[in-house]
């Protein structure tokens, strides 16, 4: 059971305009939001947050709820550490992906140097708006969630469009931090990630992104977990 990913905090540390939600039709407001977004992106070096992930899939009888904590160190280290319903870790660091399933005694590794830039851009990890716009069209919509802004990312590249319908991203209008991300795939399946206890620029050791896999664990070469990130098809 693979969870999203890296997903991201699809646009980490967005800074939005104070004073309440912006009208969706106001293109100047969007430009201002993205300008503030870029400011904060440049100020964030590390980040961590607790998350609750809800997956709804046509193949599931009922939604699957998972919890854990997310860590990121710019420019290219991320970890999703799941605590329930199963202990799992997914790490990208030093151009390598590692997925570890301790209860199954299984792990997987894969050199991702060839795809590194595309992976981080696909999920919007630590990207400024100009980089995100290479993969997504970004628009501002009215938010039904109180005291938040809603940014919608529509894929513009064919390879992303094949899997992803859209990414919807809610930002708290007071704390200027992400509170909710929704990934919707082409089949209508969704994965919603909600964040709490967000810490900006905490002291994160580089060792956090190094996994010592026990000798009795079967390790395969691949990135089955990574391939499922950002979609709800599994």
Protein Blocks (a to p, Z undefined) as FASTA:
>chain_A
ZZdfklopfbghiacdehiaadfklmklmmmmmmmmmmmmmmpmbdcdddddddddfkbm
bdcddddddddddfkbccdddfbfbdcddddeehiacdddfknopacdddfklmmmmmmm
mnopaiafklmmmmpccdddddfbghiacdddddfbfklmmmmmbdcddddfklopafbd
cdddfkopacddddehiaehiacdfklmpccddfkbccdedjfklmmgoiakZZ
